[in-house]
Amino acid sequence: MSETMDNPPVFSPATGRDSTSFVEVEFKSPGVQPTEASPTGANGAAPSWPPPTKSSVQPGFAAPFASAGLVTPADAARMDAYKTQQLGNLTAGAAAGAQAADSHMTREWERLRMMETELNKREKTLRQREMEVGRLGNRPANFPKHCYCIKPQVYHDISADMTPPRQPFMRALYINFYITCLLLVLQTATALVALVADGADDVSGDDPPYAEHFGVSILYLIGIVFAFPLWYWPVYQALSSRNSNRYTAGFIGLGIATLFNAVMVLGIVGHGGAGVLFTMSVLDRKDSAFLDVLGVICLLGWALQLLFFIFSFYRYRTFYREDLLRSLLPEVSRNTQMQAAVLEAGLQSVMPRTGGVPPQQRTA
């Protein structure tokens, strides 16, 4: 050995130098190339050599070597610092992966919102041009039937536009449209008969306002024209398109029709409706069996139609839920796949570089 000391210096494996005199320790033998000596620690045990690399550092590695005197406290501190740094890198990687996943989901959400806006614009454009499209190709306008100055305006074919489960309901609603027109005409005729019919002999006092009642019933005849665009056609469009966004107009139309039928069933004298109160009035004050029959027929017709509109509202809501669920299923499927992909990317970002094997599946 090149130098002898009473107190042997502490050897640093990391630098290969004496920590006291910074004199490099080496063996020198004739004819042999100089090599680094295998130093001896403070307790005489030979430390490991070469010094530990970054890949061999494991938790709790530095403390046993330092307590055994195999490495200096400075080397132990460096090893602990390296371990802390690696743990910090792992934590930073997990945070970066979570941030990347959140950013990806935000971008996907914005993309879906833009797609929804674009689809709404296209739907609005198609709705505005629907009447013209109905007159093109193999779908010429066929409703209402051509009659004098009335020309067909829309294409109407329940068998072609509706799925089989929806055709019975739509046909019933179509028949109910004509029943509404018939009831409005019959109600006006009843009001006219009540106006001209003779009063009963045993009734005294002034007659109810049958003239006003007849006038209001004439105004109700415009329902023949407005019933179709108010509640029938919105329901037809919603059920044929199977688009949940087009059900709102149908709900509003059916609601107005239900309220109108309720007023007609009540039949306040002077308000045009041939309902309960009007029928009771003509039974008491008019001496006409024909008028009594007309009043009862109108009353039963409005009552049955009120029940049908309540049923139609419930059935229409059932179809709305079906179409809403059908429109949401592809979106839910895409979101589920996107969340699975984001979760997998996040897990891969926080996993150690072990070939993609999670820590809990690695063997010792």
VEXDRENMI-694484 format. One record per residue (C-alpha): residue number from 0; y, z, x; residue in one letter. Coordinates in Angstrom, 3 decimals, decimal comma, always signed. Each point is the difference from the previous one (the first is absolute). Layout:
VEXDRENMI-694484
NUM	Y	Z	X	A
...
This chain:
VEXDRENMI-694484
0	+0,000	+0,000	+0,000	M
1	+3,470	-0,851	+1,262	S
2	+1,510	+3,426	-0,663	E
3	-1,253	+3,612	-0,230	T
4	+1,833	+2,683	-2,044	M
5	-0,737	+3,621	-0,762	D
6	+0,749	-0,486	-3,673	N
7	-1,495	-3,305	-1,123	P
8	+2,502	-2,053	-1,977	P
9	-0,569	-0,875	-3,599	V
10	-1,167	-3,552	-0,196	F
11	+1,400	-2,326	-2,708	S
12	-2,575	-2,573	-1,140	P
13	+2,690	-2,019	-1,736	A
14	+1,981	-0,642	+3,216	T
15	-2,598	+0,518	+2,716	G
16	+2,469	+2,210	+1,912	R
17	+0,311	+3,609	+1,048	D
18	+2,371	+1,793	-2,395	S
19	+1,289	+2,305	+2,822	T
20	+0,686	-2,237	+2,987	S
21	-0,329	-3,400	-1,733	F
22	-2,318	-0,994	+2,883	V
23	-2,608	-2,468	-1,021	E
24	-3,500	+1,339	+0,550	V
25	-2,562	-2,379	+1,353	E
26	-3,168	-0,059	+2,134	F
27	+0,127	-1,760	+3,323	K
28	-3,311	-0,840	+1,651	S
29	-0,537	-2,404	+2,878	P
30	-0,891	-3,458	-1,231	G
31	+0,516	+0,936	-3,647	V
32	+2,877	-1,214	-2,118	Q
33	+2,272	+2,779	-1,212	P
34	-0,831	+1,129	-3,487	T
35	+1,431	+2,633	-2,231	E
36	-1,823	+3,265	+0,266	A
37	-1,573	+1,715	-2,900	S
38	+2,297	+3,008	-0,143	P
39	-1,014	+3,452	-0,839	T
40	+1,812	+2,038	-2,635	G
41	+1,168	+3,551	+0,246	A
42	-3,405	+1,398	-0,967	N
43	-1,926	-2,338	+2,259	G
44	-1,303	-2,307	-2,758	A
45	+0,297	-3,739	+0,364	A
46	+2,195	-1,528	-2,660	P
47	-0,786	-3,253	-1,755	S
48	+1,208	-3,184	+1,618	W
49	+1,576	-2,460	-0,685	P
50	+2,574	+1,779	-2,136	P
51	-0,436	-0,301	-3,765	P
52	+1,414	-3,124	-1,553	T
53	+1,771	-0,348	-3,346	K
54	-3,160	-1,173	-1,738	S
55	-1,941	+3,117	+1,112	S
56	+2,559	+2,534	-1,103	V
57	-1,333	+1,985	-2,920	Q
58	+1,422	+3,008	-1,850	P
59	-0,535	+3,184	+2,061	G
60	-0,610	-1,887	+3,211	F
61	+2,812	+1,315	+2,183	A
62	-0,286	+3,720	-0,724	A
63	-3,537	+0,572	+1,397	P
64	+0,799	-1,908	+3,179	F
65	+3,226	+1,891	+0,541	A
66	-1,646	+3,377	-0,567	S
67	-2,747	-0,966	+2,438	A
68	+2,582	-0,963	+2,606	G
69	-1,167	-3,592	+0,129	L
70	+3,440	-1,363	-0,871	V
71	+3,459	+1,350	+0,449	T
72	+2,006	+1,319	-2,928	P
73	+2,271	-3,038	+0,337	A
74	-2,973	-2,344	-0,431	D
75	-1,214	+2,025	-2,966	A
76	+3,448	-0,234	-1,522	A
77	+0,007	-3,759	+0,508	R
78	-3,390	-0,293	-1,672	M
79	+1,169	+2,091	-2,958	D
80	+3,150	-2,084	-0,237	A
81	-2,108	-3,133	-0,022	Y
82	-2,150	+1,421	-2,772	K
83	+3,079	+0,917	-2,024	T
84	+1,383	-3,476	+0,543	Q
85	-3,194	-1,597	-1,275	Q
86	+0,024	+2,177	-3,098	L
87	+3,629	-0,928	-0,547	G
88	-0,857	-3,682	+0,327	N
89	-2,761	+0,406	-2,563	L
90	+2,387	+1,754	-2,435	T
91	+2,638	-2,660	+0,538	A
92	-2,600	-2,674	-0,693	G
93	-0,938	+1,674	-3,274	A
94	+3,652	+0,227	-1,046	A
95	+0,581	-3,621	+0,943	A
96	-3,051	-1,058	-2,011	G
97	+1,182	+1,909	-3,071	A
98	+3,477	-1,508	+0,329	Q
99	-1,451	-3,478	+0,338	A
100	-2,184	+0,532	-3,062	A
101	+2,976	+1,200	-2,043	D
102	+2,097	-2,951	+1,155	S
103	-2,797	-2,398	-0,943	H
104	-0,339	+1,460	-3,485	M
105	+3,781	-0,193	-0,488	T
106	+0,022	-3,672	+0,951	R
107	-2,891	-0,726	-2,349	E
108	+1,767	+1,803	-2,843	W
109	+3,177	-2,011	+0,549	E
110	-2,034	-3,197	+0,097	R
111	-1,676	+0,854	-3,319	L
112	+3,364	+0,761	-1,578	R
113	+1,369	-3,336	+1,141	M
114	-3,073	-1,727	-1,440	M
115	+0,499	+1,799	-3,318	E
116	+3,657	-1,071	-0,133	T
117	-0,932	-3,584	+0,721	E
118	-2,700	+0,008	-2,687	L
119	+2,460	+1,405	-2,553	N
120	+2,443	-2,793	+0,804	K
121	-2,694	-2,622	-0,410	R
122	-1,101	+1,524	-3,290	E
123	+3,577	-0,085	-1,295	K
124	+0,318	-3,642	+0,952	T
125	-3,277	-0,887	-1,685	L
126	+1,000	+1,897	-3,120	R
127	+3,249	-1,958	-0,271	Q
128	-1,877	-3,283	+0,288	R
129	-2,872	+0,981	-2,250	E
130	+1,173	-2,022	-2,971	M
131	+0,281	-3,148	+2,107	E
132	-3,358	+0,549	+1,650	V
133	-1,603	+0,270	-3,437	G
134	+0,999	-3,575	-0,703	R
135	-1,520	-1,416	+3,205	L
136	-3,486	-1,172	+0,909	G
137	-2,887	+0,905	-2,284	N
138	+1,804	+2,878	-1,741	R
139	+2,504	-1,543	-2,403	P
140	+1,978	+2,274	-2,301	A
141	-1,880	+0,375	-3,280	N
142	+1,631	+2,909	-1,828	F
143	+1,495	+0,085	-2,512	P
144	-1,346	-3,108	-1,656	K
145	+2,324	-2,946	-0,209	H
146	+1,696	+0,119	-3,390	C
147	+3,180	-1,935	-0,786	Y
148	+2,637	+1,334	+2,418	C
149	-2,318	+2,631	+1,494	I
150	-1,577	-1,067	+3,273	K
151	-2,736	+1,750	+1,998	P
152	+1,467	+2,352	+2,566	Q
153	-2,887	+1,718	+1,796	V
154	-3,646	-0,592	+0,823	Y
155	-2,197	+2,294	-2,086	H
156	-3,790	+0,069	+0,337	D
157	-1,730	+3,358	-0,220	I
158	-3,413	-1,347	+0,989	S
159	+1,369	-1,658	+3,147	A
160	+2,465	+2,686	+1,106	D
161	-1,840	+3,218	-0,842	M
162	-3,120	+1,487	+1,498	T
163	-2,824	+0,541	-2,534	P
164	+0,553	+3,798	-0,307	P
165	+3,655	-0,580	-0,955	R
166	-0,428	-2,870	-2,429	Q
167	-0,949	+2,081	-3,110	P
168	+3,045	+2,246	+0,394	F
169	+2,334	-2,954	+0,558	M
170	-1,387	-1,877	-3,009	R
171	+0,487	+3,092	-2,173	A
172	+3,578	+0,271	+1,225	L
173	+0,514	-3,698	-0,737	Y
174	-1,233	+0,452	-3,570	I
175	+2,194	+3,072	-0,351	N
176	+3,025	-2,121	+0,928	F
177	-0,600	-2,193	-3,061	Y
178	-0,657	+3,073	-2,151	I
179	+3,410	+1,338	+1,062	T
180	+1,660	-3,223	-1,095	C
181	-1,861	+0,141	-3,326	L
182	+0,978	+3,639	-0,609	L
183	+3,662	-0,746	+0,677	L
184	-0,026	-2,802	-2,573	V
185	-1,973	+2,071	-2,534	L
186	+2,363	+2,933	+0,495	Q
187	+3,017	-2,196	-0,742	T
188	-1,689	-1,304	-3,137	A
189	-0,745	+3,569	-1,109	T
190	+3,616	+0,998	+0,485	A
191	+1,120	-3,005	-2,061	L
192	-2,384	+0,877	-2,845	V
193	+1,229	+3,611	+0,100	A
194	+3,577	-1,266	-0,303	L
195	-0,591	-2,162	-3,084	V
196	-2,727	+2,010	-1,739	A
197	+0,829	+1,984	-3,115	D
198	+0,254	+3,741	+0,254	G
199	-2,319	+2,398	-1,771	A
200	+1,090	+1,289	-3,422	D
201	-0,426	+3,680	+0,814	D
202	+2,126	-0,096	+3,168	V
203	+3,625	+0,978	-0,117	S
204	+2,715	-0,169	+2,620	G
205	+1,056	-2,696	+2,412	D
206	-2,550	-2,114	+1,798	D
207	-0,478	+0,396	+3,751	P
208	+1,765	-2,591	+2,194	P
209	-2,540	-2,778	-0,497	Y
210	+2,618	-2,661	+0,779	A
211	+0,656	+1,442	+3,449	E
212	-3,720	+0,363	+0,478	H
213	-0,511	-3,678	-0,730	F
214	+2,795	-1,023	+2,372	G
215	-1,419	+2,035	+2,885	V
216	-3,490	-1,392	-0,627	S
217	+1,439	-3,506	+0,416	I
218	+1,371	+1,010	+3,392	L
219	-3,469	+1,175	+0,965	Y
220	-1,242	-3,575	-0,364	L
221	+1,386	-0,731	+3,453	I
222	-3,008	+1,982	+1,191	G
223	-2,028	-3,158	-0,623	I
224	+1,900	-1,606	+2,862	V
225	+0,428	+2,996	+2,287	F
226	-3,447	+1,598	-0,339	A
227	-1,560	-2,613	+2,240	F
228	+2,336	+0,399	+3,040	P
229	+0,495	+3,732	-0,586	L
230	-3,535	+1,354	+0,146	W
231	-2,670	-2,703	-0,283	Y
232	+0,945	-2,317	+2,857	W
233	+0,675	+2,794	+2,577	P
234	-3,433	+1,442	-0,755	V
235	-1,575	-3,462	+0,291	Y
236	+1,646	-0,636	+3,378	Q
237	-0,977	+3,385	+1,395	A
238	-3,639	-0,251	-1,037	L
239	-0,366	-3,610	+1,132	S
240	+1,658	+0,515	+3,401	S
241	-1,764	+3,340	+0,662	R
242	+3,115	+1,057	+1,880	N
243	+0,836	+3,684	-0,469	S
244	+3,691	-0,689	+0,703	N
245	+0,298	-2,082	-3,189	R
246	-1,115	+2,671	-2,465	Y
247	+3,387	+1,669	-0,490	T
248	+1,333	-2,523	-2,520	A
249	-3,214	+0,285	-2,011	G
250	+0,269	+3,791	-0,149	F
251	+3,602	-0,241	-1,229	I
252	-0,863	-2,645	-2,610	G
253	-2,985	+1,898	-1,371	L
254	+2,072	+3,182	-0,140	G
255	+2,748	-1,697	-2,032	I
256	-2,574	-1,564	-2,325	A
257	-1,661	+3,377	-0,573	T
258	+3,323	+1,664	-0,877	L
259	+0,923	-2,846	-2,345	F
260	-3,311	+0,332	-1,832	N
261	+0,519	+3,742	-0,328	A
262	+3,372	-0,644	-1,691	V
263	-1,607	-2,558	-2,298	M
264	-2,756	+2,434	-0,978	V
265	+2,628	+2,629	-0,833	L
266	+1,817	-2,580	-2,177	G
267	+3,372	+1,619	-0,611	I
268	+1,629	-1,673	-2,990	V
269	+2,958	-2,035	+1,174	G
270	-1,430	-0,602	+3,482	H
271	-2,190	-2,988	-0,851	G
272	-3,440	+1,495	+0,562	G
273	-2,627	-0,109	-2,738	A
274	-1,639	+3,290	+0,935	G
275	-0,783	+3,339	-1,558	V
276	+3,436	+0,919	-1,371	L
277	+0,716	-3,497	-1,291	F
278	-3,394	-0,260	-1,735	T
279	+0,436	+3,415	-1,649	M
280	+3,435	-1,085	-1,194	S
281	-1,170	-3,218	-1,651	V
282	-2,994	+1,753	-1,564	L
283	+2,330	+2,483	-1,652	D
284	+2,954	-2,211	-0,916	R
285	-1,359	-3,505	-0,566	K
286	-2,180	-1,165	-2,844	D
287	-1,875	-2,719	+1,865	S
288	-3,676	+0,087	+0,929	A
289	+0,464	-3,004	+2,277	F
290	+2,705	+1,863	+1,951	L
291	-2,245	+3,043	+0,264	D
292	-2,780	-2,125	+1,508	V
293	+2,382	-1,622	+2,463	L
294	+1,331	+3,380	+1,077	G
295	-3,471	+1,436	+0,582	V
296	-1,105	-3,082	+1,952	I
297	+3,056	+0,197	+2,261	C
298	-0,500	+3,710	+0,527	L
299	-3,659	-0,397	+0,982	L
300	+0,808	-2,982	+2,207	G
301	+2,696	+1,828	+1,985	W
302	-2,168	+3,122	+0,288	A
303	-2,991	-1,928	+1,351	L
304	+2,207	-1,945	+2,368	Q
305	+1,540	+3,233	+1,290	L
306	-3,472	+1,283	+0,841	L
307	-0,816	-3,309	+1,695	F
308	+3,146	+0,133	+2,141	F
309	-0,853	+3,540	+1,109	I
310	-3,469	-1,208	+0,972	F
311	+1,501	-3,064	+1,722	S
312	+2,300	+2,181	+2,066	F
313	-2,961	+2,100	+1,165	Y
314	-2,155	-3,068	+0,740	R
315	+2,844	-1,703	+1,834	Y
316	+0,409	+3,071	+2,181	R
317	-3,721	-0,161	+0,842	T
318	+0,359	-3,582	+1,229	F
319	+3,071	+1,021	+1,982	Y
320	-1,956	+2,680	+1,836	R
321	-2,777	-2,469	+0,786	E
322	+2,427	-2,514	+1,485	D
323	+1,900	+2,696	+1,877	L
324	-3,203	+1,309	+1,568	L
325	-1,111	-3,534	+0,863	R
326	+3,324	-0,672	+1,755	S
327	-0,160	+3,258	+1,936	L
328	-3,579	-0,304	+1,261	L
329	+0,710	-2,688	+2,652	P
330	+3,018	+1,990	+1,187	E
331	-2,042	+3,203	+0,259	V
332	-2,715	-1,867	+1,896	S
333	+2,529	-1,439	+2,464	R
334	+1,642	+3,402	+0,475	N
335	-3,379	+1,636	+0,612	T
336	-0,916	-2,578	+2,623	Q
337	+3,404	+0,351	+1,630	M
338	-0,290	+3,800	+0,119	Q
339	-3,480	-0,257	+1,516	A
340	+1,261	-2,389	+2,684	A
341	+2,983	+2,234	+0,782	V
342	-2,218	+3,071	+0,204	L
343	-2,403	-1,769	+2,343	E
344	+2,901	-1,130	+2,204	A
345	+1,355	+3,544	+0,108	G
346	-3,372	+1,424	+0,986	L
347	-0,432	-2,597	+2,720	Q
348	+3,439	+0,859	+1,419	S
349	-0,796	+3,707	+0,319	V
350	-3,581	-0,386	+1,239	M
351	-0,659	+0,423	+3,725	P
352	-1,027	-3,142	+1,792	R
353	-3,701	+0,474	-0,620	T
354	-0,904	-3,402	-1,342	G
355	+1,189	+0,827	-3,529	G
356	-2,453	+2,876	-0,478	V
357	+1,568	+3,022	-1,731	P
358	-0,014	+3,224	+2,033	P
359	-2,361	+1,768	-2,402	Q
360	-2,608	-2,759	+0,535	Q
361	+0,089	+0,044	+3,764	R
362	-2,880	+1,644	+1,796	T
363	+0,412	+2,276	+3,009	A
